[in-house]
Amino acid sequence: MLARIPCILLCLIGLNSIIGTSMVMAAEDSPPKKILYFTHEPGTYHKYTPQLAIFRQLAKREGWDLTVMTGDHEAQIKKLRRPDFGKGFDAIVYNFCFAYSRDLEAAANLIAQTREHGVPAMLIHCSLHSWWPTFKTGTPGSLGPNYHGNAKAEEELVQQWRLKHGDRPFPVWGDFTGIASTVHGKSAPISMQKVKEHPATRRFPKAFTTGNTELYNNVYQLEQVVPLLRGVQGEDDFVVMWTCPQGKSEVLGLTVGHDVNDWTKGPYQNLIIDGVNYLAGQKP
C-alpha cells in the first residue's frame, strides 16, 4: 500500500503539469481583442491624425486586432447610420467631435450598438461634446412628461423624431454618455485624482498633473454613473473619467485628451489601454 503512494503522487504531479500546460496554451491561443477605433480627420479643433497614430502604436503593443474607421467629418457621421457597424467587435473607441450635429439617425444607431447590441464603448474628449441639440441647446420639458431626466433638447428635433419614430426613445446624447458636458475651461494643467479603484484605472497613480489641456464641466450625471477620476483646474472640480451601464453593455467616459501632449504621457496611455482591455473583457 505504501509503495503505491509515490506512484499516485507522480500521477497527480503529471496531471497538474498537463493542466497547467493546457491553460498556458489556451491563453496563448485565445484570439486577440477586436477593437474598432472611430474618428475623423484631420479635425478642426483637435489633432485627430497624430492621436490616431498613437492609438495604433498602443494597439500594436497590446496585440489588439484593430480596425480603424476614419474619413472627413460629414462622411463619418453618415457611416454611423450603418445598422451593424459595431458588429463583431469587443469594444469601440470613439474619438470625434460632432458637437453641432443634428443627425439623430446617426446618434441613435451609435447608441444602439451599445444598448441593444451589447458592444461596450469608450468615449474620449470631444466625443462627450457631441449632439448638443439633443441635450444642451433646447428647452426644459421639450422631451415631454414621460421624460424625467435633465436634458434640454431642441423642440423641432423632438417633433421630427416623433413624426418618424413615434414612441421610440429620443437619442439624448447626454443620457448615453452618463455625464453630460456642455463647456470646457481654459487650456491649463489639470490635477487628476483617483477616486475609486477600478480595472480601467489600475495603473493610474493616486494623482497626476497634465500639461495645458481642457477640463470639461459636468452639467448633469445619471444615478448609475460610477466616478473613477476627478480633475481639478483652479476652482473647477469635475469628474473626468467614469463608467455608466447602458442597456446590454456600458460606456466608459474620459474627457481629458484634447492636446496631443496628453496622449504621449504614460499615465494617460495606460488609461486608454486599461480602459479598452476592461471593456473588451465585458463583451460576452
C-alpha positions in Angstrom: 0.0 0.0 0.0 2.8 2.4 1.0 4.7 1.6 -2.2 1.7 2.8 -4.3 1.7 6.3 -2.7 4.7 7.7 -4.7 3.1 6.4 -7.9 -0.1 8.2 -7.0 1.8 11.4 -6.3 3.7 11.2 -9.5 0.4 10.8 -11.4 -1.1 13.8 -9.6 2.0 15.9 -10.4 1.9 14.8 -14.0 -1.8 15.6 -14.2 -1.2 19.1 -12.7 1.6 19.7 -15.2 -0.7 18.7 -18.1 -3.5 21.0 -16.8 -1.1 23.9 -16.4 0.4 23.5 -19.8 -3.1 23.3 -21.3 -4.1 26.6 -19.5 -1.0 28.3 -20.9 -1.6 27.1 -24.4 -5.3 28.2 -24.1 -4.2 31.6 -23.1 -1.7 31.8 -25.9 -4.3 30.6 -28.4 -7.1 33.0 -27.3 -7.9 35.3 -30.1 -6.8 38.9 -29.9 -9.4 41.5 -28.8 -11.2 43.0 -31.7 -11.2 46.8 -31.3 -12.9 49.4 -33.5 -11.4 52.9 -33.4 -13.8 55.6 -34.9 -12.5 59.1 -35.6 -12.5 61.7 -38.3 -9.6 63.6 -39.9 -7.9 65.9 -39.9 -10.1 67.6 -37.2 -10.8 71.3 -36.8 -10.0 72.0 -33.2 -8.5 68.6 -32.5 -5.4 66.8 -33.9 -7.0 63.5 -34.6 -4.4 62.3 -37.1 -1.4 62.2 -34.6 -3.8 60.8 -31.9 -4.8 58.0 -34.3 -1.1 57.3 -34.8 -0.5 57.0 -31.1 -3.6 54.7 -30.7 -2.2 52.4 -33.5 1.0 52.1 -31.5 -0.8 51.2 -28.3 -2.9 48.7 -30.2 0.2 47.1 -31.7 1.8 47.0 -28.2 -1.3 45.2 -26.8 -1.8 42.9 -29.7 -5.3 44.1 -30.4 -6.9 43.2 -33.7 -7.5 46.9 -34.7 -10.0 48.2 -37.2 -9.9 52.0 -37.9 -12.9 53.9 -39.4 -11.9 57.4 -40.5 -12.6 60.0 -43.1 -13.8 63.6 -43.2 -16.4 64.9 -40.7 -19.6 64.5 -42.7 -18.6 61.2 -44.2 -18.0 59.8 -40.8 -21.4 60.9 -39.5 -23.0 59.0 -42.4 -21.1 55.9 -41.6 -22.7 55.9 -38.1 -26.1 55.2 -39.7 -25.0 51.7 -40.8 -27.1 49.4 -38.7 -24.3 46.9 -37.7 -21.1 48.9 -37.9 -20.2 47.7 -34.4 -21.0 44.0 -35.0 -18.2 41.6 -34.1 -16.1 44.0 -32.1 -15.2 43.5 -28.4 -15.2 47.3 -27.8 -15.5 50.5 -29.7 -13.4 53.6 -29.1 -14.9 56.9 -30.2 -12.7 59.9 -30.6 -14.6 62.6 -32.6 -16.2 66.0 -32.3 -19.8 66.2 -33.6 -20.9 69.0 -31.3 -23.5 70.6 -33.5 -24.6 67.5 -35.4 -28.4 67.3 -35.7 -28.2 63.8 -37.3 -30.5 61.9 -35.0 -30.3 58.7 -37.0 -26.5 58.6 -36.6 -26.7 59.2 -32.9 -29.5 56.7 -32.3 -27.7 54.0 -34.3 -24.4 54.6 -32.4 -26.2 54.3 -29.1 -27.9 51.1 -30.3 -24.5 49.4 -30.8 -24.0 49.5 -27.0 -27.5 49.5 -25.5 -29.1 46.9 -27.9 -26.2 45.0 -29.4 -24.0 44.9 -26.3 -20.8 46.4 -27.6 -19.1 48.5 -24.9 -17.9 52.0 -25.8 -15.1 54.2 -24.7 -15.8 57.9 -25.4 -12.8 60.2 -25.5 -12.8 64.0 -25.0 -15.0 65.8 -27.6 -17.0 62.6 -28.1 -18.7 63.8 -24.9 -19.3 67.2 -26.5 -21.4 65.8 -29.4 -25.0 66.1 -30.5 -25.6 69.1 -28.3 -29.0 69.8 -29.8 -30.3 66.6 -28.1 -29.5 67.7 -24.6 -27.9 71.2 -24.4 -29.3 73.8 -26.7 -33.0 73.2 -26.3 -35.6 74.0 -23.6 -36.6 72.2 -20.4 -39.7 70.0 -20.9 -39.2 69.6 -24.6 -39.0 65.8 -24.3 -42.5 65.5 -22.8 -44.0 64.5 -19.5 -42.7 60.9 -19.7 -39.1 62.1 -19.7 -37.6 62.5 -16.2 -34.1 63.5 -17.0 -32.3 66.8 -17.2 -31.7 67.1 -21.0 -32.8 70.1 -22.9 -33.4 69.0 -26.4 -34.5 71.3 -29.3 -38.2 71.0 -29.8 -38.0 71.0 -33.6 -35.8 67.9 -33.5 -38.0 66.2 -31.0 -41.1 66.8 -33.2 -39.2 65.4 -36.2 -38.3 62.3 -34.3 -41.8 61.7 -33.0 -43.3 62.0 -36.5 -40.9 59.4 -37.9 -40.4 57.1 -34.9 -43.4 57.5 -32.7 -42.6 56.4 -29.1 -39.1 55.1 -29.8 -36.8 56.8 -27.3 -35.3 60.0 -28.4 -31.4 59.8 -28.7 -30.4 62.0 -25.8 -26.6 62.0 -26.1 -26.0 63.3 -22.6 -28.1 60.4 -21.2 -26.0 57.9 -23.2 -22.6 59.4 -22.0 -23.8 59.2 -18.4 -22.3 62.6 -17.5 -23.4 65.5 -19.7 -20.9 68.2 -20.6 -21.5 71.5 -22.4 -18.4 73.6 -21.9 -14.7 73.5 -21.0 -12.3 75.7 -19.2 -9.1 77.4 -20.4 -6.1 75.4 -21.6 -4.2 74.8 -18.4 -2.9 71.9 -16.3 -5.4 69.6 -14.6 -4.7 67.8 -11.4 -6.2 64.3 -11.9 -7.1 62.3 -8.8 -8.2 58.7 -8.5 -11.5 58.4 -6.5 -12.1 54.7 -7.0 -10.1 51.6 -7.6 -11.2 50.0 -10.9 -9.6 47.8 -13.6 -9.7 50.8 -16.0 -7.5 52.9 -13.6 -5.4 50.1 -12.1 -2.1 51.6 -13.2 -3.0 55.2 -12.7 -1.2 57.0 -9.9 -3.1 58.5 -7.0 -2.5 61.9 -8.5 -1.2 63.1 -11.9 -0.9 66.6 -13.4 -1.4 67.1 -17.1 0.1 69.7 -19.3 -2.0 72.5 -20.7 -5.4 70.9 -21.7 -9.1 71.3 -21.3 -11.3 70.4 -18.3 -14.9 69.6 -19.2 -17.8 70.6 -16.9 -20.4 68.2 -15.5 -23.9 69.6 -16.2 -25.8 66.5 -15.0 -25.0 63.0 -14.0 -27.1 59.8 -14.1 -27.5 58.0 -10.8 -25.9 54.8 -12.2 -22.6 56.6 -13.1 -19.5 55.4 -11.2 -16.9 58.2 -11.0 -13.3 57.0 -11.4 -11.2 60.1 -11.7 -11.7 63.8 -10.8 -9.9 66.7 -12.4 -9.1 70.0 -10.7 -8.2 73.1 -12.6 -8.2 76.3 -10.5 -11.5 76.4 -8.7 -13.2 73.9 -11.0 -13.5 70.3 -9.9 -15.2 67.8 -12.2 -15.4 64.1 -12.8 -13.2 63.3 -15.8 -13.4 59.5 -16.1 -16.3 57.3 -15.2 -18.3 54.2 -16.2 -22.0 54.0 -16.8 -24.2 51.0 -17.6 -26.1 51.3 -20.9 -28.6 48.6 -21.8 -26.8 45.4 -22.6 -23.3 46.9 -22.0 -21.7 50.1 -20.7 -19.9 53.3 -21.5 -16.5 54.4 -20.3 -16.1 58.2 -20.5 -12.8 60.1 -20.5 -12.9 63.8 -21.0 -9.2 64.6 -20.8 -7.2 64.2 -24.1 -7.6 67.4 -26.1 -3.9 68.1 -26.5 -1.6 65.5 -28.3 0.8 66.0 -25.4 -1.7 64.3 -23.2 -1.6 61.2 -25.4 2.2 61.0 -25.1 2.2 60.6 -21.4 2.4 57.1 -19.8 -0.4 57.6 -17.3 -2.8 58.7 -20.0 -1.8 55.9 -22.4 -2.4 53.4 -19.5 -5.9 54.8 -19.0 -6.7 54.1 -22.7 -5.1 50.7 -22.7 -6.6 49.5 -19.4 -9.9 51.1 -20.3 -10.1 49.3 -23.6 -9.0 46.0 -22.1 -11.6 46.3 -19.3 -14.4 47.0 -21.8 -13.3 44.2 -24.2 -13.4 41.8 -21.3 -17.1 42.7 -20.6 -18.2 41.6 -24.0 -19.9 38.2 -23.7 
